[in-house]
Amino acid sequence: MNKKTVRDIDVRGKRVLVRVDFNVPLADGKVTDDTRIRAALPTIQYLIDQGAKVILMSHLGRPKGQVKPELSLKPVAEHLSQLLGKPVKMAPDCVGPEVEAMAAELQPGDVLLLENTRFHPEERKNDPAFAQQLAKLGDIYVNDAFGSAHRAHASTEGVAHYLPAVAGFLMEKELNFLGKALEAPERPFIAILGGAKISDKIGVIQNLLGKVDALLIGGGMANTFLQAQGYDMAESLVEEDSLDTAKQLLQEGEGKIVLPVDLVVADAFDANANRKVVPVDEVPAGWRALDIGPATIAHFTNRLSGAKTVVWNGPMGVFEFPAFAEGTFAIARALAELEDAVTIIGGGDSVAAVKQSGVADKITHISTGGGASLEFLEGKTLPGVAVLQDK
């Protein structure tokens, strides 16, 4: 990664405006999953230890430019103060004279959390005047929100035009792992793609085909490829508009794209539907594929053996239904058992699956950015990264 980080600048006594990703689930005014908050702790703690005045900003949910009390970051401030073992001050807004006064009064080591940036419509519009108001609060800008780096918003991109801008440790870690996988992977390098739609991932497939030794495809998107090969997928989710694209990708990826050989099918899209395992050429009329079958699990696991770099994005089936979760969990276990391999998981559903299967601690890197990691794998430039200072 050729971007400067907080290590490369002097932060002592400075007001450091940090964009974090505190878009966490809440219930009854409490944080229910603090993974993203914990991911930002190394940067926050480093800044505190270095005597910086720390000002944190984030969005939460989709308030669509309106103040929605249920999407306030107050519960996050309370949770963060417990994790840090010190009080975190909560600002009433993210811009304005009152917030500027609070920022000016901070002492070295103090932490202030700004209110939800998306309470202002100017945030998503990347409005320059709003970005300048945010920039007024700090002397230095740090982006540690990889999960929002693919968005050109005022707090992720705009503010970096008005302050010296560097990466935080989480941003650095994400870019290093994903960057090395794409630029200089240890081989064999295998990618696994799943999820419902091929249309969301055409760019990713095209970019990865030139880099990987094999590309394993499961989930709903595999149905479109199978139908493109001439199999009748009955009631399975198939993107008719993408069949020609799928045919073209199969030609380009000949010898690299690996598809399911059997499927777990159901007579309804329902957690308690009747189910059975069938070869890909025997999906019964009126039934639909909801998971990869045991022969595919064995086939995929066999292809993964000996891999040195693996990137996985998207589940192998409808893993929210326990009866159709085995394919996804089996792949998670297969990754956990690889020796001396760098394993990288990106995307919300894959991350949830790895945690549910109990092997998260055996994965090398679990990305905090679903959309951002996908766009990175697609080879796109992330606005929130491009704007940071080069080394």
N, C-alpha and C positions, 0 to 999 in steps of 0.2 A: 504494500500500500504506500503510495507516494504522497499521502496527505499529512500535514502537520497534525500533531495531537497535543493534548494538554501538557504533555511532558516537554514539548518544544518551546513553551512560552513561560514567562514569569507571571504568576498569578497572585503573588503575595500582596495582600491589601487591596487587590482589585475586585471590582464587582463583576462577577462572571455569570453571564446569562446563559443558562444551559437548557437546550431543548431536549426533554426526555420523552419517553413514550409511556405515560401513565394511563393509557386507555385500557383500564382494567375493569373486570366485572364487579358490580356492587349489588348487594341485597340488604334491605333494611338498614341502609346507611353504613354498611360495613363492606370492606374489601373481601371478596370471596376467593380470589386467586391473585397472589402478589408476585407471580413470576417476573413480570415486567418491571416491577418496582425493584425487586432484588437484583435484576440484571443491571440496573443503573447505579447500584450502591458503590462499586469500585471507583467510578468517576467522582461521585458526590463525596465519598470519604477522602479521596485523594485531595480534592479541592479544599475540604475542611482542614485536613492535616497541613496543607501548604499555606494556610492563613488567608484563603480567599473569602470573599463575601458572596455566598452562593444564592443565585436567584434561578428558580426552576420554573419552566413553563411547559404545558402539555395541553392536548385536547382530550376530551372524554366523550365518547358516544357521538351522536349526530344531532346536536341541538338546532342545526340549520340557521345559525346566526341569531338565535334568540336565547334570552336568559332562561334556563330551565333548572330550577333548584335541585331536581332529582339527578342532574348531571353536574352538580358542583364537585370540585376536587377536595372539598373539606374532609371527607372520610379518608382520602389519600394522604392528606397532611398529617392526620392523626396516626395513621398506620406507619407512615414513614418516620415519624418522631419516635415510635416504639422501636423500629428497626435500627435507627441511628443512636438511640439512647440519649436524645437531646431534643428540645422543642423545635418544631418547624412552624414558623409564622405563616399565617394564611392571609393572602391579600384579598380585598373585596372585589377586585377586578384584575385585568392583566395590563391595563394602560390607564393613564390619567394622573392628575396632580397628587391624589391620595397615595396611589401606588408608587409614584416617583419619590414622595416623601419617605415612605417605608423603605425603599431601596437605598435612599441616601443615608438613612440612620443605621444601616447594618454595620455590625462590627466584624472583624476577621473571625471566620469560623461559624458565623450565623447562617441560617438557611431560611429562605423565604420562598413559598410556593405561590405562584400567580394563579388566579382563577382561570377556568376553561377558556382557552384562546378562541374556540369556535362559538362562544357566545356573541362574537362579533362577525357579521357577514364579510367584513374586509379580510379576515384571516384566509379564507379559502380563495378569495379573489386575488390574493397576493398583492394587496393594495400598498403602494409605496409609502403613503403617508402613515398608514397603520404600522408598517414595518419600522418606520423611523421612530414612531412612538415607543415601540417595544425596545428598539436599540438605545433609546435614551436611558433605559434602566441599567445598562451595563457598560463596562469598559472593554470586555472581551466576549465573544460569542463561541459557545461550544455546542456542536450538534452530536448528541448521543442517542438520537431516536432513529435507528435504522428502519424500524417499522413504518416510519412516515417519510423516509428519505426519497421515495418515488413521487412524492407530492410537492409541487412548487407552490407552497403556501407562505404566508408572511413570516411565520415562526420557524419554518424549515429552510427557506431559501431567501426570502426578501431581506430579512434582518442581516444576513451575512454580507450584504452590500454596504452596510454602514458601520460595521465593527470588524476588527481582526477575527477571522473565523477558523476554528480548528475542530478536529474530531475528538470525541470522548473515547474511553477505552472499549465500550461495547461496540460502537461504530467501527473502531479499529479491528476488533476481533472478528466481526461479521465480514468486513471487507477482506481481511486476510484469509479466512477460511474459504469463503466463496470464490475469491479472486484466485487463490492457488489452485482450487479445484478446476477452474476454467482455463487458467493460463499454463500451469505446470503440474498437472496431476501425476501422482505416482500411478503406474499402470499395473494391472488392468483397471480402467476407469469405467464404472458402470453407473448409469442413471436409471432411476425408477420413477415413472410418472403414473399417477392415477387421478382420481376425481371424476366428476361427471362428464365434463365437456372437453372435446378436442379443440373446439374453437378458441377457448381461453389459452391454449398452450401450443398453438401452431408455431409461433415464433420461437418458443423454448425448444420444441422438437427440432426445428430447422437449425438453430444455433448449436444444439448439443450433438446432432448427428455427425458434424465434422470433428467433434472432439472426443466422443466416447468410443469405447470398444464394444459396448452393447447397451441397448436401451430397452428396458423391460416395461411393458405397458399393461396396466390392469385398470380396474374401476370401470365406470360407465363409458369412459373414452375408448376403452378396448372394443366395445360393441360396434362402434362406427368403423374401426379398422377391420373387424371380423366381417361385417356386412360388405365392406368394400372388397373383401376377398371372395365374396359370393355366398357366404353363409346366411341362412335365414335366421334373424335374431328375434323373430316373433314380436312379443310386446316389449322387448328390451328398449331402454333409452338409446336411440340412434339419432345422430344429427344428420338428417338427409342432406342439408346444405353443404356438409363438409365431406361427403363421400368421395368427390373428385379429388379434394385435397388429400384425403387419407390414402387414396390410390397412388397419388404422386409421391407422398412421403414414403410409402412402402417400397416404391421403386428406388427412390434416393437412398433409403436405409436398408437396402437388401443385404442380408447377412448380419445386420446390426439390430434391427427391430425384432424383439421377441414378444410374441402375443400368447394369451392363454390357450391351453389345449383342452381344458374342461371348465365347467362353470357350475356354481350353485344357483339353481333357478327356483323361482317361486310363482305360485298361481295368482298372487296379488302383491301390490307394494304395501306390505304390512308386516309388522314385527312377528306376528303369529301365523303367517301364511304357510300353506303346505310347501315343502321344499324337497328338492332332490338334486343329485349331481348328474350332469350329462356331459358328453363330449360336445365341443363347440358346434358340430354339424347336426346335433340332435335336440335343439331347443324346441320343446313342444309348442304347438299353436296355443296362444292365450297365456303363455308363461313368459317370464322375464328374468334376465340374468341380474343377480344382486351381489355376487361375490365370485372370486376365482375359486376353482375346485382344488382338491387335494393333489391331483397330478400336476396342475400348474404350480402349486406351492413347491412341490418337489423339483420341478423343472427350473423355476426361478431361483430356488435355494442353491441348486446345482450350479447355475450360471454365476451366482454370487460368490461361490467358494473360490478363494484365492484372490478376490478383488482387493485392491490396495486403496482405491478411492471410490466412495459411493455417495451419490446425491439422490435424495428421495423427496418427491413432492406429490402429495395426493394419495388418498386411501385406495385400497384394492377393491372395496365393495361398500355397501351401506352399513358401515361399522357401528352406526348409532343403534341398529337392531342387533342384539347379541347373537341371533341365529345366523347373521351374515357378517360377522366381525372376524372370523377365523383367518381369512386370507390376509387381512391387514395386520393382525397381531402376529401371524406366522412370519411375515416379512420383517416386522420389527424385531422379532426374536432372532431371525437369521442375521440381521445386521449386528445385533448385540454380540453374536457369537463369532464374528469375523476377527481373526487375529491380525495385529499390526496393520489394520486398515483405518483410514480416515473416513468416518461416516458423518454425513451432514444431512440434517432434516430441516426442510423449510416448508412453510405453509401451515395454517392453523389446524386443519384436520389431521394432518400427519403428526403434528406435535402432540395433539390431544391423544391420538392413537398410541404413540410411543409411551406417553405417560400412563395411559390406562393399562397397557400391556406390562407395565412394571419394569421396563428396561432402560428408562431415560438416562440413568447414571452410567450406562455402558455405551452411550452414543457420544462420539467425539464433540460434535457441535450441533446444538438445537437452535436454529435461527429464530429470532424474535419477530421477524418481518415476513408475513405471508406474501402480500402483493409485491413488496420490495425485493424479496429474494427471487420471486418469479421473474420480475423485470430484469434483475441482475443476470439471472441465468439465460435470459433472452438476449443478453448483450446490449441492453439499453443503458443509456447514461441516466443516473439518478440525480435529479436536480439538487437535492439536499447534500449530495456528496461533491458534485462538480464545482460547487460554489466555495468549497473550503480551500484554504491556502495549501499550495503544493510545498513539499519539503525543499 
